[in-house]
Amino acid sequence: MRRIHESDATVDSGRDPELAAALAVLDPASGDPNYWFRFGSWVLSGAARELSRRRLGARLTVGDVLESWARALVPTAALVAALAAMLLLRGDPVGEALPIGVEELLVSEIEGSTIPARISNVTFAAEGF
Amino acid sequence: MSIITSETPSDAELVRRARKGEEVAFGLLVRRYQRPAYAVALSVTNRHEDAEDAAQESFLVALDRLDECRSPERFGGWLMTIVRNRSKNLVRRESLRDMDELPPGTRSRIPTPDRTAEAAELRGMLRQALGELPEVQRQVVLLHDLEGWKHREIADRLDLPCGTVRSHLHFARKALRAALRKVPGIPDLMRVAQ
């Protein structure tokens, strides 16, 4: 008895073969090998509605959105950076910047009459009375 | 029968996927725990039809409440708690209704073919012997010697200390062996079962 007690209570020696054989008759699959398949099918058919609700209810989280952005943004940024690096390394001048003074810049693009000259040709409404 | 191997997805992974409504993931959880759930339900109800009802309904309840499972890696233990509670409720309802004993298989959703008379006799004896054990001992011996769970797995999922599991297993086995020895011709019946 002591030997049995020690083997049961201190080490996990697995199933007791004699008891396991006897208890096997309590398994519904004994004599009906498809029992557990049908059991699972029954549960899944009962769960179909809730599973469908969960699929429909699955909403995008902020994390999901950021992740999807990052997925598109990171390769694009990498591509742009690579192109920029290529252009810089080629050293192809885009066009030399010409030195130009501020005053020249202010007047060089103005064509035609200046504002006071235009104003002299206008009859203001107040002068008509 | 240790079900979880390194190649199969963990409970936590399956729970995460099932929360999003993935049928395959939930199906794997059902397949992984249907037998232990039935064993625990049987240990409470001691009747096939009730155990089947309780185990199946427990999976549906678990799916409904999946977001409440705070430790998905401990899904098994959480499910077993649901199974135990559903089974106890079922027994309570049945006792309130004071139902007559129905012939086996009449209420089962899953019809099972007739089995041999000898196996039926052994089943009856075992149920009687199991019925005389405390509930926790029935759970431990069924999970260990019917489902093949290790002491550690049972301790984790029933939330019991490992030493307590060993002790329950020892006393349950002792009682079952004694009960089976009293029955004349039981070795023959056990050969039938094998």
Interface residues (C-beta under 8 A of the other chain):
Chain A: I4 H5 D8 A9 T10 D12 G14 R15 D16 E18 L19 A20 A21 A22 L23 A24 V25 L26 D27 P28 S30 G31 D32 Y35 W36 R38 F39 G40 W42 V43 L44 G46 A47 A48 E50 L51 S52 R53 R54 R55 L56 G57 A58
Chain B: A18 R19 K20 G21 E22 E23 F26 G27 V30 R31 Q34 R35 Y38 L42 H48 E52 A55 Q56 F59 L60 L63 D64 R109 I110 T112 P113 R115 T116 A119 L122 R123 L126 R127 V141 L142 H144 D145 L146 G148 K150 H151 R152 G163 R166 S167 L169 H170 R173 K174 L176 R177 L180 I186 L189 M190 A193 Q194
